[in-house]
Amino acid sequence: MADMEKGTMLEIESLTSPPSANGEEQDPPNFIVVKLHALIPNPMHRNLLLVLVGISLVVIVIVVPPLVWICVLIGSMYGIYHLLAYKHMRLIAPFIKKKKKHPVTLVFYTVFFLSFFAMMKERYLPRKASTVGIYDFMFYNCLGSYVITMCSCWFLELATLLPSLLAAKCGKRWPLGGPGDDAPAEEKLLYARKKGAAAWVLIAVGMIQSAVLNYADPAVVKLTIPLKDLPPCMSGYKISVASDIHVGPLSTRKDVQTALRLSVENGANAIAIVGDMGDQEVTTGVMDSMAPFLLHSTANPTVPLVWTSGNHEDYKGIETWRGVVRDMGMVDVENKHFVHRGADAGFPDCDAEASVNFLGLADVQGEQMKDAPQYPESEFIAIPDLPGAVEGLAAELGTDINPSDSEATIILNHTPVDFQKNADAGADVQLSGHTHGGHIFPFHVFTATYDGTSGLFETTVEGAKRSFLYVSEGAVGWGPRVRLFSRPEVTIMTLTADPSDDTEPSGNVGTTMGQFFVYVSIAIMPPTFLLLGWSCWLARKKRSVAAAKKERG
């Protein structure tokens, strides 16, 4: 308590810069930094050493690709140490005695690092079982809980940082802001406890909603898309979009069964597996988890499983995954096509020419990954070949495929890019995934460069017709079963004939939660960095004033 009485309001806020014995602020103790400064007193020499170490790590990764995970692990551990450790101290310290702070923090370190190591082991070593093991469940969700913790702390800091800075600057108490520098220590401690309690409430709410979203069935999103080129006899044709299943450590047979069950129950005429079907090398456990696809292909031959690749199949041995696709009775449209005739799709009134046509593209990231030695089977990674896919479809249909043709064409493109280009090539609908709807806020901001993050988008081909892009948030998702401001989903898209090309889409066609929080993340990033910069400037100014007073004294 005596230490807190000597600290300032900003010190109690973060508990990352404890005061020294004479009341001055000091940097948090760090064994590595202390030793480095002792060994190399000259700061220029230290910076040169760090640059050389960084270059050496890059060279090691390039020359010896298997060591990439060692470098990533070391760098991540050191970064996580700073990012997480003091946050946990801030959350816990106001509620415990000083002498217990370090043991409690050590527990957090231990749990996190064990989880991180275990996650690496479970993810990159072959998995033999087809069910989720207790270790998978614990390790991945522990890692996910850390993500939720950091996001909750960030929300709280953003809400309180500006009022606290104004209080420190103006000497006036602002709503949500902390007490001023001259406030009694008891008032500062009470504020720190209230802030810590609020953070724990946010963490609990985030974890509960994440568990409810991720371990219940995916949401069924229904929308109706009018297409000018759809044969009238096939009006009502339904496509189920089940992207990003990520069969692997936490996505298993049950998740595959659920996606297929929801598709069949809602009357799908075709099921589009839009990439990232798998999330690790193919093992006996993975094959067992994939078995429901084969059961579906056998029991429902008129409802084809149409697949194209995603970046995760490229990561984990694309040629082996293509073999799995064939073994499961799926239709591989990677840079190829599939013509689903109306009579075969359950529309007996259609003639032999009526069809819905699928084109698939290899994932765009294949352009950077092909022949890269760190990826297994990289020599088999394909790059997108739209002209080749269009040429093959045109040859089977006996016509050119372009925006003016009366051919209903669906393009499967895992990453939501090249929407306008594909529309100009004749696509009526592009189905994509990859983004997971942003997955965990504020990572939504990293999807802002795509043609869409989540939901339905529309463009017009000049002088011809409308074209639509639908970006799925994914039936499961990658890594920890944790989401924040996104959700797993299976989409049932009903196509209707619209010769006039003026009917608006209907159903769940508004701005989705995932897309909305892309805009939110873009909006709050600049003020966040400005506030953090202001906070650092005030803290530095305060230290300068304290140093000047000490010299005069």
Secondary structure in CASP SS format (residue, H / E / C, confidence):
PFRMAT SS
TARGET T0000
AUTHOR 0000-0000-0000
METHOD secondary structure of the structure
MODEL  1
M C 1.00
A H 1.00
D H 1.00
M H 1.00
E H 1.00
K H 1.00
G C 1.00
T C 1.00
M H 1.00
L H 1.00
E H 1.00
I H 1.00
E H 1.00
S H 1.00
L C 1.00
T C 1.00
S C 1.00
P C 1.00
P E 1.00
S C 1.00
A C 1.00
N C 1.00
G C 1.00
E C 1.00
E E 1.00
Q C 1.00
D C 1.00
P C 1.00
P C 1.00
N C 1.00
F H 1.00
I H 1.00
V H 1.00
V H 1.00
K H 1.00
L H 1.00
H H 1.00
A H 1.00
L H 1.00
I C 1.00
P C 1.00
N C 1.00
P H 1.00
M H 1.00
H H 1.00
R H 1.00
N H 1.00
L H 1.00
L H 1.00
L H 1.00
V H 1.00
L H 1.00
V H 1.00
G H 1.00
I H 1.00
S H 1.00
L H 1.00
V H 1.00
V H 1.00
I H 1.00
V H 1.00
I H 1.00
V H 1.00
V C 1.00
P H 1.00
P H 1.00
L H 1.00
V H 1.00
W H 1.00
I H 1.00
C H 1.00
V H 1.00
L H 1.00
I H 1.00
G H 1.00
S H 1.00
M H 1.00
Y H 1.00
G H 1.00
I H 1.00
Y H 1.00
H H 1.00
L H 1.00
L H 1.00
A H 1.00
Y H 1.00
K H 1.00
H H 1.00
M H 1.00
R H 1.00
L H 1.00
I H 1.00
A H 1.00
P H 1.00
F H 1.00
I C 1.00
K C 1.00
K H 1.00
K H 1.00
K H 1.00
K H 1.00
H H 1.00
P H 1.00
V H 1.00
T H 1.00
L H 1.00
V H 1.00
F H 1.00
Y H 1.00
T H 1.00
V H 1.00
F H 1.00
F H 1.00
L H 1.00
S H 1.00
F H 1.00
F H 1.00
A H 1.00
M H 1.00
M H 1.00
K H 1.00
E H 1.00
R H 1.00
Y H 1.00
L C 1.00
P C 1.00
R C 1.00
K C 1.00
A C 1.00
S C 1.00
T C 1.00
V C 1.00
G C 1.00
I H 1.00
Y H 1.00
D H 1.00
F H 1.00
M H 1.00
F H 1.00
Y H 1.00
N H 1.00
C H 1.00
L H 1.00
G H 1.00
S H 1.00
Y H 1.00
V H 1.00
I H 1.00
T H 1.00
M H 1.00
C H 1.00
S H 1.00
C H 1.00
W H 1.00
F H 1.00
L H 1.00
E H 1.00
L H 1.00
A H 1.00
T H 1.00
L H 1.00
L H 1.00
P H 1.00
S H 1.00
L H 1.00
L H 1.00
A H 1.00
A H 1.00
K H 1.00
C H 1.00
G C 1.00
K C 1.00
R C 1.00
W C 1.00
P C 1.00
L C 1.00
G C 1.00
G C 1.00
P C 1.00
G C 1.00
D C 1.00
D C 1.00
A C 1.00
P C 1.00
A H 1.00
E H 1.00
E H 1.00
K H 1.00
L H 1.00
L H 1.00
Y H 1.00
A H 1.00
R H 1.00
K H 1.00
K H 1.00
G H 1.00
A H 1.00
A H 1.00
A H 1.00
W H 1.00
V H 1.00
L H 1.00
I H 1.00
A H 1.00
V H 1.00
G H 1.00
M H 1.00
I H 1.00
Q H 1.00
S H 1.00
A H 1.00
V H 1.00
L H 1.00
N H 1.00
Y H 1.00
A C 1.00
D C 1.00
P C 1.00
A E 1.00
V E 1.00
V E 1.00
K E 1.00
L E 1.00
T E 1.00
I E 1.00
P E 1.00
L E 1.00
K C 1.00
D C 1.00
L C 1.00
P C 1.00
P H 1.00
C H 1.00
M H 1.00
S C 1.00
G C 1.00
Y E 1.00
K E 1.00
I E 1.00
S E 1.00
V E 1.00
A C 1.00
S C 1.00
D C 1.00
I C 1.00
H C 1.00
V E 1.00
G C 1.00
P C 1.00
L C 1.00
S C 1.00
T C 1.00
R H 1.00
K H 1.00
D H 1.00
V H 1.00
Q H 1.00
T H 1.00
A H 1.00
L H 1.00
R H 1.00
L H 1.00
S H 1.00
V H 1.00
E H 1.00
N C 1.00
G C 1.00
A C 1.00
N C 1.00
A E 1.00
I E 1.00
A E 1.00
I E 1.00
V E 1.00
G C 1.00
D C 1.00
M C 1.00
G E 1.00
D C 1.00
Q C 1.00
E C 1.00
V C 1.00
T C 1.00
T H 1.00
G H 1.00
V H 1.00
M H 1.00
D H 1.00
S H 1.00
M H 1.00
A H 1.00
P H 1.00
F H 1.00
L H 1.00
L H 1.00
H H 1.00
S H 1.00
T H 1.00
A H 1.00
N C 1.00
P C 1.00
T C 1.00
V C 1.00
P C 1.00
L E 1.00
V E 1.00
W E 1.00
T E 1.00
S C 1.00
G C 1.00
N H 1.00
H H 1.00
E H 1.00
D H 1.00
Y H 1.00
K C 1.00
G C 1.00
I H 1.00
E H 1.00
T H 1.00
W H 1.00
R H 1.00
G H 1.00
V H 1.00
V H 1.00
R H 1.00
D H 1.00
M C 1.00
G C 1.00
M C 1.00
V E 1.00
D E 1.00
V C 1.00
E E 1.00
N C 1.00
K C 1.00
H E 1.00
F E 1.00
V E 1.00
H E 1.00
R E 1.00
G C 1.00
A C 1.00
D C 1.00
A C 1.00
G C 1.00
F C 1.00
P C 1.00
D C 1.00
C C 1.00
D C 1.00
A C 1.00
E C 1.00
A C 1.00
S E 1.00
V E 1.00
N E 1.00
F E 1.00
L E 1.00
G E 1.00
L E 1.00
A C 1.00
D C 1.00
V C 1.00
Q C 1.00
G H 1.00
E H 1.00
Q H 1.00
M H 1.00
K C 1.00
D C 1.00
A C 1.00
P C 1.00
Q C 1.00
Y C 1.00
P C 1.00
E C 1.00
S H 1.00
E H 1.00
F H 1.00
I C 1.00
A C 1.00
I C 1.00
P C 1.00
D C 1.00
L H 1.00
P H 1.00
G H 1.00
A H 1.00
V H 1.00
E H 1.00
G H 1.00
L H 1.00
A H 1.00
A H 1.00
E H 1.00
L H 1.00
G C 1.00
T C 1.00
D C 1.00
I C 1.00
N C 1.00
P C 1.00
S C 1.00
D C 1.00
S C 1.00
E C 1.00
A E 1.00
T E 1.00
I E 1.00
I E 1.00
L E 1.00
N E 1.00
H C 1.00
T C 1.00
P C 1.00
V C 1.00
D C 1.00
F H 1.00
Q H 1.00
K H 1.00
N H 1.00
A H 1.00
D H 1.00
A C 1.00
G C 1.00
A C 1.00
D C 1.00
V E 1.00
Q E 1.00
L E 1.00
S E 1.00
G C 1.00
H C 1.00
T C 1.00
H H 1.00
G H 1.00
G H 1.00
H C 1.00
I E 1.00
F C 1.00
P C 1.00
F H 1.00
H H 1.00
V H 1.00
F H 1.00
T H 1.00
A C 1.00
T C 1.00
Y C 1.00
D C 1.00
G C 1.00
T C 1.00
S C 1.00
G E 1.00
L E 1.00
F E 1.00
E E 1.00
T E 1.00
T E 1.00
V C 1.00
E C 1.00
G C 1.00
A C 1.00
K C 1.00
R E 1.00
S E 1.00
F E 1.00
L E 1.00
Y E 1.00
V E 1.00
S C 1.00
E C 1.00
G C 1.00
A C 1.00
V C 1.00
G C 1.00
W C 1.00
G C 1.00
P C 1.00
R C 1.00
V C 1.00
R C 1.00
L E 1.00
F C 1.00
S C 1.00
R C 1.00
P C 1.00
E E 1.00
V E 1.00
T E 1.00
I E 1.00
M E 1.00
T E 1.00
L E 1.00
T E 1.00
A E 1.00
D C 1.00
P C 1.00
S C 1.00
D C 1.00
D C 1.00
T C 1.00
E C 1.00
P C 1.00
S E 1.00
G E 1.00
N C 1.00
V C 1.00
G C 1.00
T C 1.00
T C 1.00
M H 1.00
G H 1.00
Q H 1.00
F H 1.00
F H 1.00
V H 1.00
Y H 1.00
V H 1.00
S H 1.00
I H 1.00
A H 1.00
I H 1.00
M H 1.00
P H 1.00
P H 1.00
T H 1.00
F H 1.00
L H 1.00
L H 1.00
L H 1.00
G H 1.00
W H 1.00
S H 1.00
C H 1.00
W H 1.00
L H 1.00
A H 1.00
R H 1.00
K H 1.00
K H 1.00
R H 1.00
S H 1.00
V H 1.00
A H 1.00
A H 1.00
A H 1.00
K H 1.00
K H 1.00
E H 1.00
R H 1.00
G C 1.00
END
